[in-house]
């Protein structure tokens, strides 16, 4: 049982350490990038909503650490972030 706990803890630490959602990666994002370019830097979005030709995507927990990007015609336009380290 103890071994199972250690394996779980180690797995969670490894997953946390592999996050692409960092301040350094956020600073690489530029206006005009495509969704594909953005995901190559910070990974796949947690959630995207399409409305009237605008695609609003969120990476991370919208109530905690996150990045929000609005895309128009697959070009990144507006950026915001909270809690990145």
Order of alpha helices (4+ residues) and beta strands (2+ residues): alpha-alpha-alpha-beta-beta-beta-beta
